[in-house]
């Protein structure tokens, strides 16, 4: 077994005639790598040297010496952590004198070479791993519940905190959670059915509103200079300073979300679902953007282990290097997605792509989307689906903004199976445009649609916002006295279940004298109207007159 410098305990005995000088020389090399175990390994080497000298004619004793000096590796790559993993039984020697003399040495060294508690830490932590944040010693954890971390998500230094501060915040979070639990236990099991908030909930809502009113409208000159200095000093190796950007209440909410996400990742790592150094694409080069990925995507292993992937933004072919991408772009004739252009208004276009006719493109699109979606499971079986790809055009071509897919034949009338807005186009209104376009297709098909569950976190936020906007617009334009959930569903193509859940969240649905009443809350309508006026004539809306589409046959 060749000697490996990365593992100080993995030496080898080449043959049974090795002299003590070579053993001492090898021991000196190993001791320079790990000073903490020097006395123990010196005794191990002297014992193995005596074994090798007394076993020049005995093959069995050679194997015993190898066991004493170089314990075999476990499947995890670490030294064995229990006595049962090594076979150090006394060899069948022909000379009783040498056997009795060396037996005591082996027994004494056996206690030294097997200390399960000292190596037990390898079961949880791999101390060869280090946090990628410059200057971090991997001690502490953002959650305040662990002694070490190996990723940026759990690094206190990256989040401009210390390990002690994280522990203090963890204690305060636990106290708040205990208080919430005691409050929940005091409530009745049917308390959630009441539509009106309790007095305590109303007071809490007022307190939150007051805290958010007190936030700074903008950074002062000194604060701006401090933020810029921090950015220039640390760049992307540290989180930007977040103080004074928003209210203390919102900042604390964000910190809680960060700690919770870090705790979930730590649980997955301990369970073995996430391992340090695993094959996961960290960034992709997509057009003129370099995007950080959020989740694992099942790209081929030879590409996934690179860490960075280069993707053509038109045909979605993935490559290993910038040189290959540059050569590909010189030859690639694609400037827009394949399929039929079914919508165009201004620079925004939507293409309908059949998964059966353009299988490779749709598979590449699904692999790309999985980098930013957690619950997506469709990668290769794309033939039963239609993909509606939204693009933004300029003089270089049609750039991918987002897409949604839907089944060609959905028995549950799902109008969306998977939906994604590319990260560089998020928070610009394109997500609502995709959702609105999916319901426009349902209206043309004269069907009532709903997205397929489960929705991702960002998808759920977008859909709830869209449903709220649709209902408030309908209420604003409604002039009658009696309103029906069925009529709203038929006019908006939104599923009645989604309408009811949205009305409940807006506290616009009340049960009174055996009937369900829909309340027209003028304050919410006025608030929505003010936002519409402030937004102005935005081009981030779908114009039904620009749609050139007929439902595919068989749907």
HELIX and SHEET records of a PDB file:
HELIX    1   1 UNK A   20  UNK A   33  1                                  14    
HELIX    2   2 UNK A   38  UNK A   54  1                                  17    
HELIX    3   3 UNK A   59  UNK A   69  1                                  11    
HELIX    4   4 UNK A   83  UNK A   85  5                                   3    
HELIX    5   5 UNK A   96  UNK A  113  1                                  18    
HELIX    6   6 UNK A  116  UNK A  119  1                                   4    
HELIX    7   7 UNK A  120  UNK A  123  5                                   4    
HELIX    8   8 UNK A  152  UNK A  154  5                                   3    
HELIX    9   9 UNK A  163  UNK A  186  1                                  24    
HELIX   10  10 UNK A  191  UNK A  193  5                                   3    
HELIX   11  11 UNK A  199  UNK A  213  1                                  15    
HELIX   12  12 UNK A  221  UNK A  234  1                                  14    
HELIX   13  13 UNK A  235  UNK A  237  5                                   3    
HELIX   14  14 UNK A  248  UNK A  271  1                                  24    
HELIX   15  15 UNK A  301  UNK A  304  1                                   4    
HELIX   16  16 UNK A  322  UNK A  331  1                                  10    
HELIX   17  17 UNK A  359  UNK A  370  1                                  12    
HELIX   18  18 UNK A  423  UNK A  425  5                                   3    
HELIX   19  19 UNK A  430  UNK A  444  1                                  15    
HELIX   20  20 UNK A  457  UNK A  477  1                                  21    
HELIX   21  21 UNK A  485  UNK A  492  1                                   8    
HELIX   22  22 UNK A  496  UNK A  505  1                                  10    
HELIX   23  23 UNK A  522  UNK A  535  1                                  14    
HELIX   24  24 UNK A  544  UNK A  546  5                                   3    
SHEET    1   A 4 UNK A 289  UNK A 292  0                                        
SHEET    2   A 4 UNK A 283  UNK A 286 -1                                        
SHEET    3   A 4 UNK A 308  UNK A 311  1                                        
SHEET    4   A 4 UNK A 318  UNK A 319 -1                                        
SHEET    1   B 5 UNK A 340  UNK A 345  0                                        
SHEET    2   B 5 UNK A 348  UNK A 354 -1                                        
SHEET    3   B 5 UNK A 385  UNK A 394 -1                                        
SHEET    4   B 5 UNK A 397  UNK A 407 -1                                        
SHEET    5   B 5 UNK A 418  UNK A 421 -1                                        
SHEET    1   C 2 UNK A 414  UNK A 416  0                                        
SHEET    2   C 2 UNK A 450  UNK A 451  1                                        
SHEET    1   D 2 UNK A 509  UNK A 512  0                                        
SHEET    2   D 2 UNK A 515  UNK A 518 -1                                        
END                                                                             
